[in-house]
Amino acid sequence: MVDHPIELRGLGLMGTGKKPTLLERTDQDFIGTTLNEMGIGDNFATLSGSVMQATSKTALHFFQPIHRTFHLAIFEAVCDLFQEPALALLGQPRLNPQVIEGSGLVVRRVAAGGGHEAWMQAADKSMRGWVRLTDDDQDPDPAFRRPTLTSGIRELDEQLGIGIATIDTLSESVSALFVAPPDVCTTNKKTLFYGLIPVTSSEYSEAPPQNGKVTNEPEEDLTLDQLRAVLPVYMSGTSASVPLHLGPGNKFELDFFNVEDPFVSVLRWMLELEAFENTPQGNAVMTELNKVMMVINPGGFDETFFAAPFTVLVPEIDLPFVDIPPVVTVQAGEFIRAMAFRLRDSDVDLTNEATTATATSINWSITTQQGNAILLALRELMKKKLIGLNLPQGELRFDRPNAEYQIRAFVRVSRPGCPQETWWSDYSNRFTIAPWHETNGKVPPTQIALPDITRASLKALKPNIAFVMPPALYDLMGKNGLSNYLDGDAQKGNGGLTIEWICSFSLPIITLCAFICLNIFLSLFNIIFNWMFFIKICLPIPKRG
């Protein structure tokens, strides 16, 4: 038997040539309607209406299933007997479906600088993520690839990059490619294939971090300039006078409410980053902060008005009739720690306390060198926090913004007297994937019917969901009305009844209330963003029913 190549190609519709035929479908039964149009027998004229066409400079734009839009790839397989374009009509009969052992399509990402990356999985089933291909025509399954030529010397193979750690052992993610039903193939006298192109996935790379880094550790460290841009100005080196006020017990503390500069944000950052925990990173931050001494202007008050962490230094002097006021100092780290826990653990909202006006202030002054040391210590703390969040180790499969992709399809053919072979189609046109928040204007909006607000219709809306409320939440709701929240004097619930409550509501009523509130806030924010023309349109329609 004489061997001959197999050609897997698109249908050549709308000037797309041999590239995969890509369809955009918004039908509810998009598979059924596509196969129905393929089987009409009009040389795919009906199907052509959903073919996606790309210009030479612009990539196609694919929507996601959340947009109620789906993308299919269509192929035909022929035997290229004479391998001559002029003899194509004579030498390219349809491929016999009985010799097909397998088929599929792959989505590959266009790599920076050229070439392609494939979404790979290791033998232990862990996801290795996007890996640059060295051979675009290799079979996605290592079991069907030709054995890699080795030297036979393990050490030399490892130096040459040949062996168990190479791409040769990784399998590529494959989506199903189906042979069209027999009646569709018979009508068109072709062996046709169709497959759904995946454009969304929850898979993420589990490849071991490179360069000695641990899981979730950033590839690159933030620079000092970037740290200065995101962290409060006090961290990076500055001089300022921060007012104090008389707190409980007539002791001085930070003026949480009237501080002009956002010093309270320093406390929030320290608490959020867990800078006060007994960890190497936290201790390093506190060490750098405690190198900064903060000096307090008592403003006419004596040392009895200061409590820990302030240190009152009373000068010793032997000269009569000389009164030297005490010097009050504090280590910056200890001051921040005390004020942060005061902010966190207080039973009252410190930012709404009445302020007692005094002339007392604390002077915060650090050099650029001290600020840099604090920022670098905070960077390690932020890195530890990021690692502890247990985020996905690597990038999500389709998460890179503006990335471009292409698809290819393959068939595995087994013929008598010949080894099984894998035959590939050409690459498709490039395409990008729309973010979830984008809208496909070809799809009608989802309609949600709101209830009428007549007395009769509202009476018909019986409670159909129930919330279980703990005692403290019920007390909070019972003790406070709208005016309490607006005036800032709302009281916490204490759950004194020690019983739980079940409150039933009507879900349509909740939706109606949410709709009314949404329109109120949209109107308010429209003053700032002027966005109402873009995100809301209300059109009159005749009343139905």
Summary of the structure (lengths in Angstrom):
residues: 545
radius of gyration: 34.9
end to end distance: 71.6
largest distance: 121.6
contacts: 1424
relative contact order: 0.14
helix: 31%
strand: 21%
